[in-house]
Amino acid sequence: MEDEPESPRELLASVRALTRRVRVAQRGTWFPLLVFATITLVAIPVYRYVPYVDVFGTCRSGPQDTVCMGPNPAELGYWTVALLLAYAAIAAFYVSKSRRRGLGTPVRPYVVVGAVLAVLMAAVSIWLTFHPILPPPADPLSTDPARIEAGPLVWLVNGLAGPLAVIGLALLVLAWVERHWALLAYTLVYLAVGMVQGNQAIRSSSPWFFLPYLLVPAGVLLLGAAAFAAFRPRAEARA
């Protein structure tokens, strides 16, 4: 006796279930997080040991110290190149994974958006150097507490112009590509951490003053990579 044909509703349910299994099989969330944590940690010696070259002509000397209002070109160049290389590695990982499984990979939008954001980050940082949202103080070396307070728009732009925010914005695209609600929730937390850090000023004479800016997001990324690797489905773990 032949099996009765499935109803349209059953066929639709079967297609949805198959689509969900394919999406889960295509996920490799832990790898991008691990790559981004790695380039964030590698940035530490760049921040510490690469000298500042006043390419933008924003440095002002005072009686005791010199303050530069523009970004360090070495740091900006590092993040631009590192992010582009990171997205290339992530694309290679997903393509290799899809070939092993015989499934197509939807990672192209994520990689393209990430690369575009990396280039835009560099462009926006340079533009803000010459077109600051707030007028610079008359004395950039002054410690007078009376200063112009940044509004929400300035806080938002400053936070989103940094490399760590670029990573988070691209992760939002990955969460959409993979239909990954856990990644979406994680990325929102990561972006909140990055936004807060991007608008904090640490006054310290230590040459390692920047460490919290890098170690905190790197730690969040490493924890995320470990969590997504540990709780990935068995089918994905065998990939």
URNOR-V699514 format. One line per field, one symbol per residue. phi: phi as a letter, one per 30 degrees, with the letter a starting at -180 (. if undefined). burial: + if it has 9 or more other ideal C-beta (glycine too) atoms within 8 Angstrom, else -. A space follows every 10 residues. Layout:
phi->???
burial->???
This chain:
phi->.ddddddedd dddddddddd dddddddbed dedddddddd dddeddddcd ddcddcicdb ccdbabccdc ddeddddddd dddddddddd dddddddddd cicdccdeed dddddddddd eddddddddc bddcddddbd cdcdddbddd dedddddddd dddddedddd ddddddddhc dddddddddd ddddddddcc cccadddced eedcdddddd dddddddddd cdddddddd
burial->---------- +--+------ ++++++++++ +++++++-++ ++++-+++-+ ---+-+-+++ -+----+++- ++++++++++ -+++++++++ +-+++-++-- +---+++-++ +-+++-++++ ++-+++-++- -++------- +--------+ ---+++++++ ++++++++++ +++++-++-+ --++-++-++ +-+++++++- ---------+ --++-+++-+ ++-+++++-- -+--++--+
